[in-house]
Amino acid sequence: MSPTSLVILLLCAPIMGQIPLHAPVGGSVLFPCSLPVHSSESLIWFYWQEDHSHNVLFHWDASGKTYAIPDKYRDRCEAFNTEFSSGNISIRLNNVVVGDDKITFYANVGQIEGTKLCAPCCKSTLQVSAPYQDLNLTVNETAKRATCRARGGYPEPRVSWTGQNKSGSAQLQGALTEVLQDPTEKTFSVNSSVSVKDLQSVTCLIYNTHSNQTIGKTAEIDVPGEFSSSKHL
């Protein structure tokens, strides 16, 4: 992120209220928080934590006091130390994982006067996504069924089918869809099949509700042989 982009984001970041944030698995995300300059001059400590828990992501104390950081956040957060005096107490969370999804984070701020500037400060809710990969579409001419597979995505996808016949195109109903979650990575794989009787072509679409991205493939059915060719949209 460029310095100019960071400044614009901080200026737009409310101290109160809640900010929706988005990040891909394996990527980084900035939790923006900018205090008024007059308040930052009396800043003596601040820390970021999960909402509804005692898990702390990042802690800074002018006296050098340290705070226990859970293993799941250790060495994943960084702050902009040279900008504390100007009120920038934003942090960046690196190596985003599926487990960070739908968690709300906020900052707590301590001042010399002992007053609370905000409680909590700069609430941000994180939404995590991972793109679906290795999309594969096959058509079994004998069984008159098409099967669509993809893996490695998050969250659970929305799968839809369309078909083309002599009369035009239409949404296909009655698909059998199975979604499995990897026990380690927590990403999903999907396997969906649908009848293609009387169709000339069929299209499988996989929609990611967090990233708003759709991937798809189309297969021609009027090709002789057991399996038809397919193409990306």
N, C-alpha and C positions, 0 to 999 in steps of 0.2 A: 504494500500500500504506500503510495507516495505521500510526502509530508503535506502537500496541499489537500489531498483527499482526507487525510487524518484530521486536519484543522477544520474542514467543512463538516465532517461527521461529528466532531466534538461540539461545534457550535450549535448543531441541530439536536444534540442529545440532551433531553430533559433530565434534571436532577430528580424530580418527582415523576411518577408515572411509570410506564412499562414499555420497553423497546423489544419488538420481535427481531430476532437475529437468525440467520441461516448459514449453515456451513456444511461442506462435504466431508465424508469420512476420510480421515488422513490429512485434512486441511487445517487451517487456522481461522480463528474468529476473534475480532476485537470487541470487548465489552467497553463501550464508550462511557466516560464520566468526566465532566469538567466542572469543578467547583468555582464559585465566584472568587476573584483574586483576593478580596479582603478576607475571605474565609481561609484561603490556602496559606496565608501568612501565619496563621495560628495553628496550622495542621501539626499534630504530634504523632498521630498514627492513623492507619486505615487498614481494613482488610475486606476481602471479597469472600462471600460464602454462598452455599446453596440455600434456597428458601426451604423452610420447614425441616431443616436439619442443622447439625453443628459442623458439617464438613466445610473446612476453610480451603479455598484455592490458593490465596496469596495473602501475605501479611507483611506490612511495613511498619516499623516503629522507629522514631527519631532517636530513641535511647539505645537502639540495637537489640531490644528484646525480641526473641523469636517465638514462633507459634507452631504447634504441631500441624503438619500438612499430611492428609491421608495419602496412602500409596497411589491411589488412582489419579491424583493431581500433582504428585511430586515431579518436579523438573518439567512440567508442561506449561507453566505460566511465566510470563515476563511482563514487567512494567517499564515505564518511561521515567526512570529516576531523575533525569536532569530536568524534567518538566513538572515535578511535584510543586515547585514554588509558584508556577503559573496556574496551578489548579487542576492539572491533568493527572487524574488518578486512574486512568484507563488501564486495563490489562489485556494481554493477548493470550488466549488459550490455544496451544498447539496440539497437533496429533489428535484431532477430534475423533471420537469413537461413537459407536451406536449408543452406548450407555449414557452419553451426554444429552441425548435427545429429550426434549420436553422438560428439561430442568430449568428452573428460574434461579438466577443469580443476582446478588445485589451487594453494594458496598456499605460498610459501616465506617464512620469517620469520627475521630477524636480530636478535639480542639483544646487549646490551653484554657479557655474560659470554662470548659466543661459542658458547653452547650451542644445540642444536637442540631446540625445543619439540616439533616433530613433523616428520617428513619422509616424505611431504609432509603438508601440513595441509589439512583440509576438502575432500577430493576430491569433485567434483560432475560427473556425466555428464548432458549436456543432450540432451533429445529434442525435436525441432522438428516442428510440424505446421502444415498450412494446410488450411482447409475447402474441399471441392469445391463448385463454383458452377455456376449455369446448367444445372441438371439438366433434360434434355429427353427425353421418351419418346414415340415414335410407333409406330403399328402399321400395317403394309402389309397390308390385307385380301386383296389379290390374291396376294401371295407368302406370306401367313400367317407373317410374321416381325415381331417387335418389335425396335426399336433404341433403345438408351439411351445418352445422351452426357452428359458433365460435364467440367469443366476447372478448372485453377488449384489443384489439391489437392496435398498432400504428406503422407505418402509414397505409394507406389503403393497403389491401393485394392484391396479385396476386393469383387468384384461377384457378387451372387447374384440369382437369379430365382425367383419363385414364380408359380404359375398356378392359376386357379379354373375348374373345369368342373362338370358336373352331379353328379359324385361327391364333390366337395369340393376342397380345396386341396392342392398338392404342390410340392416343390422341382423346378425344371426343370433338366435336364441338357443337355449338348451346346452350350452357348453359345459363340459366337466372340467373343473379347475382345481388343482391341488397346489397348495403353497406350503413349503417347508422352510424352517428357520435353522440356520447353522448354529449348533450349540456353542461354538467358540466365537466366531466372528459376529454372530447375531444378525447377519444379513439373510436375505431370503432367496430361494429358488422357486420357480413357478413352472408348472406343467399343465397345459390346457389343451383340450381337444374338442372338436365340434364336427357335426355332420356336414358334408359338402355335396350331398345328393343334388343333382340337377344344376350344379354351379359350374361356371367356366373359370372362375378364379376366386381365391379367398385371401383375405388380409387379416393378420393378427396384429393387434395394437396393445402395447404395454405402457401404461401411464404411471408416472411417479408423482404422487400427490404432494410431496414436499418440494421437489425441484421444478414441478410443472413441466417436466420433459416427457415426451412420448417417443418410443421407438417402435418400429413396425416392419413387417415383411409381407410381401405378396407372393403367392404361388399360383401358377397357371395349372388348371386341372385337365385341360383338353390335350395334354401331352401323353402319348402312348407310354406304357410301361408302368411298373408298380409305383414308382415315386416320381413326382414331377419336379421341375426346377423351381427355384424360388429366387426372389430378388428383394433387396432393401428398398424401402420407400424413399 
